[in-house]
Amino acid sequence: MPITAMAAATASLKHEHLVPERKQLNAAIRQKTFDWLASQGYSYVPSQSNCFMLDAKRPAKEVIDALAKRNVYIGRPWPIWPTHVRITVGTQPEMDAFHEAFQAVVKNSTTTGFVPALKRRRFYPDGQEWPNA
């Protein structure tokens, strides 16, 4: 771990109320974002951490790229969840910018739905294809 990170962590732990206050602030901003998403009809995987997964109902890479064009940067795509994007909870102004950009991206999207890739064929090591693959 970098020495600057160690110094910052040590300094923050010396302030008895700082960590609980920041956890409470992060939880409040996260909940406000969840409330907004629910009010707009978006589905997400709730969490207790500083991030969550949001179902964009379109290819994740498309949403990531469109948000980046609006200077909102989110996490990478997850192959197992092709339409979900990872959102890190930021400050309230950052989350407000996310709300605005996400709303615009979803409303202006040319994708009307997501069609998953064709089912992959699976093979045993000896080259035989799996049944029902």
Sequence and secondary structure as in RCSB ss.txt:
>XXXX:A:sequence
MPITAMAAATASLKHEHLVPERKQLNAAIRQKTFDWLASQGYSYVPSQSNCFMLDAKRPAKEVIDALAKRNVYIG
RPWPIWPTHVRITVGTQPEMDAFHEAFQAVVKNSTTTGFVPALKRRRFYPDGQEWPNA
>XXXX:A:secstr
  HHHHHHHHHHHTSTTHHHHHHHHHHHHHHHHHHHHHHTT EEE  SSSEEEEE SS HHHHHHHHHTTT    
 EETTEEEEEEEE   HHHHHHHHHHHHHHHHT S  S         B TTS B TT 
